[in-house]
């Protein structure tokens, strides 16, 4: 027998079971909102696997998805709200942001007791729209769908798309585009910027309420801890250290790491001007709005720590209300430990990709020299790691052919093979383990744009479905998907830009 949470409302037909603690417990942190009425809603893509994991009746949901996820009909128990938050955007503080084209429908609880936020993106204007229309176009919503599913398949904590629907409306951008809404699922939508909003106003009673709520939601073991607010900072920092390491291991560039896009849950959120590296380049930037390279690939760990410092500032009066200097010293200890924690996660991941189960003192140098070789010749990040796995059981010529100077990589390969010979596992076992962490397929920029253009301009979902097929099983090489493993031409990558999708 399943015991549901107090206050929950069930929609038996579809299986939604809402228990909206944010709306119930945090009055003043949001504004109720009614979704815009769509003209002719239609379902584009339902994430059936995610729906099943949420305990929903997939067939019943499919029949109602267009209405529910376009905002045409609010399901029983949902309480649509626009969340309020502030944020540092490219280093500058914006005191009032909030959900300008999104709303939180509610918190769904499955039969295992897992709580997930269900939000709509592109559902119309709110009080936070700041002159925008609150709408979204089909292309950016499909981008968020495929990126989130790719990241999930790669083992990176992420928000995910439950569905994409078109509204039948057109949205004016550089031209008229088909309107769409994304249904997004997250552990929560609590952000660093949520805390910044009230801290900037000096409303620390509200920060206190929010911190207690965040602890109940994500770190319940801290509820009775005497240092629970410092513990909250530690927990968020730990989750972010692991998340950023995972980004770096797969070559993901977020593109807009503002504090309103850093979650307390440690999930990746907001797939706007994001991209995956192709040619390895620590200073790579694809975002059209990142003019100074603030959020370049190699700067992401430092920017995560910067964001965490802003979060720490909001918590100082809670960490030690009587002694600000003592609170700052305790917070700085957490922040100063962030890089070491990040490096620990990164080293574990890199060793796995190098096929090294044990740890030796020179492993970090071996890894650093490998990445320097990739950077020097602008070698494709994903192809190189996968070819390295193949080189365990071959002569490595296919790997050497990726480099302009095969002699340089040949010398490195000799060092790597000598190091691998000291491992306990056989070459075949090591190669298999490496292939399990180095993907064949990522959402390559050219393939993503091809899929989005076909869907948005011609109503052809075929390229999108094929891309999704490739990236949702990224480690399994399959015949017929060669184009999704092939690097884009360098001239394409060199001029490639991504946009925020607003």
Helices and strands as residue ranges (DSSP letters): E 9-11, E 16-18, H 21-25, E 30-32, E 42-46, H 48-53, H 58-70, E 81-83, E 87-89, E 92-94, E 102-109, E 115-121, E 136-137, H 138-153, E 160-172, E 176-186, H 192-200, H 204-218, G 220-222, H 228-250, E 252-253, G 259-261, E 275-276, G 297-299, H 300-319, H 324-336, H 338-354, H 363-376, H 381-390, H 397-400, H 406-420, H 427-435, H 445-458, H 462-471, H 482-485, H 490-494
